[in-house]
Amino acid sequence: MEDKDQAIPLAPPTRDEESATQSPRRHRHRPTRRCALWCCGICGTTLVVLGVTILILALTVFKIKDPEMTMNNLYINRLFVPGLGTLDNPTISVNATLTADISIKNPNVASFRFRNSSTEFFYGDETVGVAYAPDGNVRAYRTARMNVTVDVLADRVVLDTNATGSAVFDGAVNMSSYTDIAGRVNVLGVYKLNMDIHLNCSFTLEVYQRAISNKVCFAYVQ
């Protein structure tokens, strides 16, 4: 009875059984490796596409362009000519108040913020008046307008007459103006560019007609 109850040893597994049991372990890492390669390929392609897209946007939509400043019009609010001078001092002085209508066009996808600005008026090489404008903001693809008013100093606009005191003054006073605006364009808080906009204008003050003529302006950005 003891011999019958003794356990019979199992037969060793064959090669086919070993390969069948070990084959799942041998190929267990293949799907993981394939997924890793697939993910790396997708990430690399995404980075390339993203880089190309950013480059295209930087060269087109997000490329910072120069704002445009223009003097739309120049008005005479007040004009007074006291009269001829004396024989000893044959001069004429002009007293006037002028208002300049200035616009700033922002062609960028980001806003343009500018600080306080000034507009100087000249007669010859001498400053005859200065007007100041507050700071402001021009939104993307918009145009902002502002008016600056200046009182022309009468004692600085002095016109010579002839020696006899009869006026050779034909009513035309050639003047010029200079406007300087400093600001910044901020693209998504990443790319910022400071710039100064300069506007030079020349014009003729027609005293008798109480009008402005021959206005010529040009602007540039630094």
Residue, then its C-alpha position, 0 to 999 in steps of 0.5 A: m500500500e505504501d508503494k501505491d500511495q507514493a507520488i509519481p514524479l511528473a515528466p519534464p516539460t517538452r520543448d514545445e511546452e517551454s516555448a509555449t509558456q515562455s513565448p508570451r514573456r518574450h514578446r511582452h515588451r514589443p507593444t510597449r517599445r512600439c508605442a514609445l516609438w510612435c509617441c516619439g514620432i508624434c511628438g517630433t512631428t508636432l514640434v516641427v509643425l509648431g515651430v514652422t507655424i510660429l515662424i510663419l506667424a512671426l513673419t506675417v501676422f505677428k511681425i511688428k510694423d511701424p505705426e503711421m502718424t499723420m497731421n490730418n488738418l491744421y486749424i486757426n482758432r484765433l488770428f490777430v495782427p496788431g498792425l505795422g510797426t513804427l518808422d524806427n522799427p518797421t515790423i509786423s507781429v502775428n498773434a495766433t492760436l492753432t490746433a493740429d488734428i493728428s492721427i496715429k494708425n496702428p497696423n499691428v495685431a497688438s496694441f501700441r501704447f505711447r507716452n506724453s508727446s509734444t508738438e513744437f511750432f517754428y518760425g524760421d529757426e525759433t520755437v514760437g509755441v509748444a503743445y502737449a498731449p497726454d499718453g494713450n493707447v491705440r488698439a490693434y488695427r485701429t486709428a486714434r486721433m488727438n488734437v493739440t492746441v498751441d498759442v503762437l507767441a506774437d513777439r517771436v513771429v515778427l515780420d520785416t517791412n521796408a524802410t519806409g514803413s509801408a508793408v511788403f508783407d503779402g499775408a503769408v507766414n511760412m512756419s513748420s512743426y515737429t511732433d515726437i511720440a514715444g511708445r511700445v508695441n507688445v505682442l502677447g507679452v513676449y515680444k516688445l519693441n520700443m519706437d519713436i515716431h517723428l512727424n515734420c510738417s511745413f505750412t503757410l499761415e495765410v493771414y488775410q485769408r485766415a487759412i492754412s495752405n501748402k501743408v506738407c508732412f513726412a513721418y519716420v520711425q526710429 
